[in-house]
Amino acid sequence: MINWDRVNELRDEVGVEDFCEVSAMFLEEVEGTMVRMIATPDLSTLEEDMHFLKGSALNLGFADFSRLCQAGETAAGNGQSETICLNDIYDSYAQSKAVFQEHLSRTMAA
């Protein structure tokens, strides 16, 4: 679900002190995009939105979420937006975020 090697790489790149801030910023941007997608669905921006979510997911190591976003981006790009199950994508994000935050709270407290 989470590519912990990528998480550790990001933490090493930005430093331990800035890691929480950077990861919080990524999560905020992802959630903002998903809230907008729910509130005002727009098939004309779905491919772009999926691409953004995929990139953010890769940066944070959210491997499963990234794969779903990649599949959504490809489907939207092929004119098959109706085949994308956004609920599965949202659920994957929520699960990934929960695992990520639980792991961080344990490792940062240690």
N, C-alpha and C positions, 0 to 999 in steps of 0.2 A: 504494500500500500504506500509506504513512504520509503524513498531512497535516502537512507540515513547517511550514506557517503556524501551525497549532494548537500544535505543539511550541514554536515560537518565542514565540507568545503566552503560553503557560503559563510559559515561562522568564522572560519579561518581567514577568508577574504576580507571581511568587514571588521573583524575583531569581536571578541566576546561582548564587549561593552555596547557596541552598536547593533549586535545581532538581533536583540529583542525588538529594537526600534524598527529595523529594516523588515523583519518578518511581520511585525504588526502592520506596517505600511502595505506590504504585499497583500495581506489578508483583507485589509480595509478596501483596497482597490478591487480585489476579486469580488468581495461582497457587494460593493457599489455597482459593479457591472451586472452581477446576477440580480440584484434588486431592480435595476433598470430593465433588465430583460423580462422580469416577471411583470413589472408594473406597466411597461409599454412595449410589448412584443413587436419586433420589427424584423421580418424575414430578410429585408434588404441589408441588414447589418449583422445577421447571424454568423456568417462566415468570419467576418472581422472580429466579432465578439468571441467566438470559439478560439480563434487564433490568439487573441489577447489572453484568454483564460489558460490556454495551453502553455503559453510562454511563462506566465506567472507560476503555474503549477510546476513546470520544470525547474524554475529558479528555486522554489521552496522544497523540491524533492517529492512533490505529491504525484507519484508515479501513476497510480490507477486513475486519478482524476485527470491527469494529463492525457492518458490514452483515450479516455472518453471524449475529451475536448478535441483531440486530434481526429477521432472518428466523426465527431459533429462538424468540425471544420471541413473535412473531406466531403461529407454528405451535403452540406450547404453549398460547397463549391461545385458540386455535381448536380445542383438543382433538386436535391432530395431532402430538403429541410423537414418535410413532414415525417421522415423516418427517425428524426432525432428525438430521443426521450429526455427532455430537459430535467424531469424529475429525477432520473437516474444520475444525471450530472450533478444536480444540486445535492442529492443524497451522498454521492461519492465525496463531494467537497466537505460536507458536514462531518462525515466519518473521518476523513483525512485530517481535518482541522482538530477534531477531538483527540485523535491519536497523537498528533503533532504536539498539541498543547499539554497533554498528559505527560508525554516524554520530556518535554522541556521543563515542566514544573518539577519533575523528579530529578533531572540532571542538573538544573540550576540550583536546586536546594542542596544538592550533595556537595 
